[in-house]
């Protein structure tokens, strides 16, 4: 699929078909594929993060996939620094993923959130005894609608920002900064938003395929690394559910259903973000 653009952005919820489209465009445009998904950066989670398979990666050059260890705190700021050399090289690029904040940062720059005072930071980061679900219930409505209820790191960050500034972190993230993308580049923006019923069917089948392809072994290997329970990679969808199966707390059927349900909920939050943030300039495909 040929696109008349130097840089093609492809966004959409999980299981919407982004990988296939990215490869097709990259091959037609002679482009590199860059990852814009916050979970696909972790090397330990090829299957559960739905990273492109080795066969898919062989069809077009892929970069920034699986290049970070699971014990690393990987931020949007670090992702921007990883992307910049590819932008500066002047190559045709296809930037693909489901993390809306990454795309927002490319187009609008890093949001100028004021620095959080130490006392506010300590208050929330010392809340180790407070369940993540309870912290999520303390979020402002905008953040609660977008953030994963199990993503403790981002929830705590949102609570810090709201207490310090009185504004939702979602509002700050929409604040205009200096765009990261080159101003002279010809940019195409593609948004995949399948019908909800179709998307749910894809999600359910894909989670089953993940287990068939070795997701349980992937989680077992991840647990053996003894990463902190609060590490983002440990909160990835599928990890807690399959860990529950490995610990004999859940049957395989229960783990599958919980994993599917969590993925559907995540897709709903992604879709909400895209509908609210990606309007003018984005082409639905």
CORSULQUI-V257342 format. One record per backbone hydrogen bond with DSSP energy under -0.5 kcal/mol. NH is the residue of the N-H (numbers start at 0). CO is the residue of the C=O. Records with the same first field share a line. If there is no record, write none. Layout:
NH->CO / CO
This chain:
4->2
5->185
6->185
7->92
8->6 / 187
9->94
10->189
11->96
12->191
15->12
20->16
21->17
22->18
23->19
24->20
25->21
26->22
27->23
28->24
29->25
30->25
31->91
32->60
33->31 / 93
34->62
35->95
41->38
42->67
44->41
48->44
49->46
50->45
56->52
57->53
58->55
59->55 / 56
62->32
65->39 / 63
67->40
71->68
73->71
74->72
78->74
79->75
80->76
81->77
82->78
83->79
84->80
85->82
86->82
87->83
88->84
89->86
90->85
92->5
93->31
94->7
95->33 / 93
96->9
98->35
99->97
101->98
102->98
103->99
104->100
105->101
106->102
107->103
108->104
112->110
120->116
121->117
122->118
123->119
124->120
125->121
126->123
127->125
129->126
130->128
134->130
135->131
136->132
137->133 / 134
138->135
143->139
144->140
145->141 / 142
146->142
150->147
151->149
154->150
155->151
156->152
157->153
158->154
159->155
160->156
161->157
162->158
163->159
164->160
165->161
166->160
171->167
172->168
173->169 / 170
174->171
176->107
178->176
179->104 / 105
180->105
184->181
186->184
187->6
189->8 / 187
190->282
191->10
192->190
198->194
199->195
200->196
201->197
202->198
203->199
204->200
205->201
206->202
207->203
208->204
209->205
210->206
211->207
212->208
213->210
214->209
217->213
218->214
219->215
220->216
221->217
222->218
223->219
224->220 / 221
225->222
226->221
230->227
232->69
233->230
234->230 / 231
235->232
238->235
239->235
241->237
242->238
243->239
244->240
245->241
246->242
247->244
248->243
249->243
254->250
255->251
256->252
257->253
258->254
259->255
260->256
261->257
262->258
263->259
264->260
265->261
266->262
267->263
268->264
269->265
270->266
271->267
272->268
273->269
274->270
275->271
276->272
277->273
278->276
281->278
282->188
283->281
284->190
